[in-house]
């Protein structure tokens, strides 16, 4: 990419905490997000006027779901059909909310959207309880390693804010989540449409002694890695008109320091950092979670997909074993050619072996060494790749252990690296 100024590239604020919103369709995800934007002052006057105009034919004064449903088809059908990202800020920090669709045919969007979330909100309609999609979403959240989960029991206004009804649904949700290995941080009764228990406590539910939704969000902690080794995947290369070159990426783990001697993977070449910057500010170091620009000594040209590392401990291989959640309408079979996308890397590969597969609903093994994997099944798989890929075991470094399987430019599975 050729640019004439460093400000031509865009970096997200470093204090942003990404979270994903999951749950069945019609359980109130879009309304919850819209109300949240309103309560935190994140809706512009023009957006509020648009929402009021679109709500003119609604039974309610303001339909906050319209703040998320950007497409006319969504408004007509009354559902959210794509993953959207929305930003807002509380007094504590900035958030990026990933609104994940609930329909089965949109499940692949939830997987790719949730891949880099550091916390999750599972929303359940108190009048319906936990549905099939809520269960599948929860299973995937656990599978990709999202441990910070807040459960919202929504639409409490429809049951007259009943404590007994909340307790009934709460117990059912807890039973399933604990079965798959998720212990929710908290389970909160809420009316997103009315804004009850979202920002402030309400006398409507004085029997509830837990946090409000906003307080629960602010209790989430940024993802902390168990190792301090640097992993910095190269995201892009900017060539300036004056002949200079700047590489950009996100520090996924550890720290990077000026003049530090590091390794370029998969080539295992030693490099030295000659500059670290954010926009027009020079830095002496950057840490995990920060998006940076950087330069290296010498004339070595980097490319997207390479990884800067402080050690040679990352796995560099033409084989990858992992656990996948199949999203394809047609079975994924042994020998099938696919693309593995891991962080900024994209490598051609084939399914070499399927060790086993099981059902996410009951966690029972369906078959050992099957020849294919069907939609919504979990499988342990060996991939053989055309080129080397850089990754870490998911249990060691989650951000370098999540991947997406694509075929014909369509995500057909989400996965995590595992030792089989």
LUMROTOR-508365 format. One record per residue (C-alpha): residue in one letter; z, x, y. Coordinates in steps of 0.5 Angstrom, whole numbers, padded with zeros to 4 digits, always signed. Layout:
BEGIN
AZXY/...
END
This chain:
BEGIN
X+0000+0000+0000/X-0002+0003+0007/X+0002+0001+0013/X+0003+0004+0020/X+0011+0003+0021/X+0017+0003+0016/X+0019-0004+0018/X+0013-0007+0015/X+0017-0007+0008/X+0022-0012+0007/X+0029-0011+0004/X+0034-0016+0002/X+0041-0016+0006/X+0046-0012+0001/X+0052-0017+0001/X+0047-0022-0002/X+0050-0025-0008/X+0045-0029-0013/X+0047-0035-0017/X+0044-0040-0021/X+0044-0047-0021/X+0043-0050-0028/X+0044-0057-0031/X+0040-0063-0034/X+0035-0067-0029/X+0038-0072-0025/X+0045-0069-0025/X+0045-0067-0018/X+0043-0060-0017/X+0038-0061-0011/X+0043-0066-0008/X+0049-0061-0009/X+0045-0055-0006/X+0043-0059+0000/X+0050-0062+0002/X+0052-0054+0001/X+0047-0052+0006/X+0049-0058+0011/X+0056-0056+0010/X+0055-0049+0012/X+0051-0050+0018/X+0045-0047+0014/X+0040-0053+0016/X+0036-0052+0022/X+0035-0058+0027/X+0028-0059+0025/X+0030-0059+0018/X+0035-0064+0019/X+0030-0069+0023/X+0025-0068+0017/X+0031-0070+0012/X+0033-0076+0016/X+0026-0078+0017/X+0024-0077+0009/X+0031-0081+0008/X+0029-0087+0012/X+0027-0091+0006/X+0033-0089+0002/X+0040-0093+0001/X+0044-0087+0003/X+0044-0085+0011/X+0042-0078+0009/X+0039-0075+0002/X+0040-0068+0002/X+0036-0067-0004/X+0030-0067+0000/X+0032-0060+0003/X+0031-0057-0004/X+0025-0061-0006/X+0019-0058-0002/X+0013-0061-0006/X+0011-0068-0005/X+0010-0069-0012/X+0018-0067-0013/X+0019-0073-0008/X+0015-0078-0011/X+0018-0076-0018/X+0025-0075-0016/X+0025-0069-0020/X+0025-0061-0018/X+0019-0058-0022/X+0020-0051-0020/X+0025-0045-0019/X+0027-0044-0011/X+0031-0040-0008/X+0035-0041-0002/X+0040-0037+0002/X+0046-0039+0006/X+0052-0035+0009/X+0060-0037+0008/X+0065-0033+0012/X+0066-0028+0006/X+0058-0027+0005/X+0051-0029+0004/X+0049-0032-0002/X+0042-0033-0006/X+0042-0040-0009/X+0037-0040-0015/X+0036-0048-0017/X+0034-0048-0024/X+0030-0054-0026/X+0032-0058-0032/X+0026-0061-0036/X+0025-0058-0042/X+0018-0056-0040/X+0021-0052-0034/X+0026-0048-0038/X+0022-0042-0038/X+0023-0042-0030/X+0030-0042-0031/X+0030-0036-0036/X+0026-0032-0031/X+0030-0035-0025/X+0037-0033-0028/X+0035-0026-0030/X+0038-0023-0024/X+0044-0028-0022/X+0051-0025-0022/X+0054-0032-0023/X+0052-0039-0025/X+0054-0046-0023/X+0053-0051-0029/X+0053-0058-0026/X+0055-0064-0030/X+0054-0072-0029/X+0061-0075-0030/X+0057-0081-0032/X+0053-0078-0037/X+0057-0072-0040/X+0053-0065-0042/X+0046-0067-0044/X+0042-0062-0049/X+0039-0058-0043/X+0046-0057-0040/X+0047-0054-0047/X+0041-0050-0047/X+0042-0047-0040/X+0049-0045-0042/X+0047-0042-0048/X+0042-0038-0044/X+0047-0036-0039/X+0051-0033-0044/X+0045-0030-0048/X+0043-0026-0042/X+0050-0024-0040/X+0052-0028-0034/X+0060-0029-0035/X+0062-0032-0028/X+0061-0039-0029/X+0063-0045-0025/X+0063-0052-0028/X+0062-0058-0023/X+0063-0065-0025/X+0059-0069-0020/X+0058-0076-0018/X+0065-0077-0018/X+0064-0083-0013/X+0061-0087-0019/X+0067-0087-0023/X+0072-0088-0017/X+0074-0081-0017/X+0078-0083-0024/X+0082-0077-0026/X+0082-0080-0033/X+0074-0080-0033/X+0074-0073-0031/X+0079-0070-0036/X+0075-0073-0041/X+0068-0070-0039/X+0072-0063-0038/X+0075-0063-0045/X+0068-0064-0048/X+0065-0059-0043/X+0070-0054-0045/X+0069-0055-0052/X+0062-0053-0052/X+0063-0047-0047/X+0068-0044-0051/X+0064-0045-0058/X+0058-0041-0055/X+0063-0036-0052/X+0063-0038-0044/X+0070-0039-0041/X+0069-0042-0034/X+0072-0039-0028/X+0074-0047-0026/X+0072-0054-0027/X+0071-0058-0021/X+0071-0065-0020/X+0066-0067-0014/X+0061-0072-0010/X+0056-0068-0008/X+0053-0074-0004/X+0059-0075+0000/X+0061-0068+0000/X+0068-0069-0003/X+0071-0063-0005/X+0066-0059-0003/X+0068-0055+0003/X+0075-0058+0004/X+0080-0062+0000/X+0080-0070+0000/X+0085-0075-0001/X+0080-0078-0006/X+0082-0073-0011/X+0089-0071-0009/X+0091-0071-0017/X+0086-0064-0017/X+0090-0058-0016/X+0084-0053-0017/X+0079-0050-0011/X+0074-0053-0007/X+0067-0051-0009/X+0066-0046-0003/X+0073-0043-0005/X+0070-0042-0012/X+0064-0039-0010/X+0067-0034-0006/X+0072-0032-0012/X+0066-0030-0015/X+0065-0022-0016/X+0059-0018-0015/X+0057-0015-0022/X+0060-0009-0023/X+0057-0004-0028/X+0061+0000-0034/X+0058+0006-0032/X+0057+0010-0026/X+0050+0013-0028/X+0044+0012-0023/X+0039+0008-0025/X+0033+0006-0019/X+0027+0003-0021/X+0021+0004-0017/X+0019-0002-0014/X+0013+0000-0009/X+0010+0006-0006/X+0008+0006+0002/X+0003+0011+0005/X+0003+0011+0012/X-0002+0013+0017/X+0001+0019+0019/X+0000+0022+0012/X+0008+0020+0010/X+0010+0017+0003/X+0016+0012+0002/X+0018+0010-0004/X+0022+0003-0005/X+0027+0000-0010/X+0034-0003-0011/X+0039+0002-0014/X+0041-0002-0020/X+0047+0002-0022/X+0051+0008-0020/X+0050+0012-0013/X+0044+0016-0010/X+0046+0022-0005/X+0042+0026+0000/X+0039+0032-0004/X+0041+0030-0010/X+0038+0033-0016/X+0036+0027-0021/X+0031+0026-0026/X+0024+0022-0026/X+0023+0017-0032/X+0020+0017-0037/X+0017+0023-0036/X+0024+0027-0035/X+0022+0031-0029/X+0027+0034-0024/X+0026+0031-0017/X+0030+0032-0011/X+0032+0027-0006/X+0030+0029+0001/X+0031+0022+0005/X+0035+0015+0004/X+0033+0010+0009/X+0034+0002+0010/X+0029+0000+0015/X+0030+0005+0021/X+0037+0008+0019/X+0038+0014+0015/X+0043+0014+0010/X+0047+0020+0006/X+0048+0016+0000/X+0047+0009-0003/X+0050+0005-0008/X+0049+0000-0014/X+0046-0007-0011/X+0043-0004-0005/X+0035-0004-0003/X+0033+0003+0000/X+0027+0007+0002/X+0027+0014-0001/X+0023+0020-0001/X+0023+0026-0005/X+0022+0034-0004/X+0015+0036-0006/X+0008+0033-0007/X+0010+0029-0013/X+0007+0022-0013/X+0011+0016-0016/X+0009+0009-0018/X+0012+0002-0020/X+0016+0002-0026/X+0018+0009-0026/X+0026+0010-0026/X+0030+0015-0022/X+0036+0017-0026/X+0042+0022-0026/X+0042+0023-0033/X+0037+0023-0039/X+0042+0018-0043/X+0037+0012-0041/X+0033+0010-0047/X+0026+0012-0047/X+0022+0010-0053/X+0016+0006-0055/X+0020+0001-0059/X+0025-0004-0057/X+0030-0008-0061/X+0032-0015-0057/X+0035-0022-0058/X+0030-0027-0055/X+0030-0034-0053/X+0023-0037-0055/X+0020-0041-0050/X+0013-0042-0052/X+0010-0048-0055/X+0006-0045-0060/X+0010-0040-0065/X+0011-0033-0064/X+0008-0029-0070/X+0009-0022-0073/X+0003-0018-0070/X+0002-0022-0064/X+0000-0018-0058/X+0005-0019-0051/X+0007-0016-0045/X+0014-0014-0044/X+0017-0014-0037/X+0023-0010-0036/X+0026-0009-0028/X+0019-0007-0025/X+0016-0004-0032/X+0011-0008-0035/X+0008-0005-0042/X+0003-0008-0047/X+0007-0009-0054/X+0006-0013-0061/X+0012-0016-0065/X+0013-0011-0070/X+0018-0015-0074/X+0023-0021-0074/X+0030-0020-0077/X+0033-0027-0076/X+0033-0033-0072/X+0038-0038-0071/X+0039-0045-0068/X+0042-0045-0061/X+0045-0052-0062/X+0050-0050-0068/X+0049-0042-0068/X+0047-0042-0075/X+0042-0037-0078/X+0036-0041-0080/X+0032-0036-0084/X+0032-0028-0085/X+0026-0024-0084/X+0021-0030-0082/X+0014-0029-0080/X+0015-0033-0073/X+0019-0036-0068/X+0019-0043-0066/X+0020-0046-0059/X+0028-0046-0057/X+0030-0042-0063/X+0033-0035-0062/X+0031-0029-0066/X+0032-0022-0067/X+0026-0018-0066/X+0023-0011-0066/X+0017-0009-0061/X+0012-0004-0061/X+0010-0002-0055/X+0003+0002-0053/X+0007+0006-0047/X+0014+0009-0047/X+0019+0004-0043/X+0026+0006-0040/X+0032+0001-0041/X+0039+0001-0043/X+0043-0003-0048/X+0045-0009-0045/X+0052-0009-0047/X+0052-0002-0043/X+0048-0004-0037/X+0046-0011-0036/X+0041-0010-0031/X+0037-0005-0035/X+0037-0009-0041/X+0034-0016-0039/X+0027-0017-0040/X+0021-0023-0040/X+0016-0023-0046/X+0009-0026-0043/X+0003-0028-0046/X-0003-0029-0042/X+0001-0029-0036/X+0006-0034-0038/X+0013-0033-0040/X+0014-0034-0047/X+0021-0031-0048/X+0027-0029-0045/X+0031-0023-0048/X+0036-0018-0048/X+0036-0011-0051/X+0040-0010-0057/X+0042-0005-0063/X+0040-0009-0069/
END
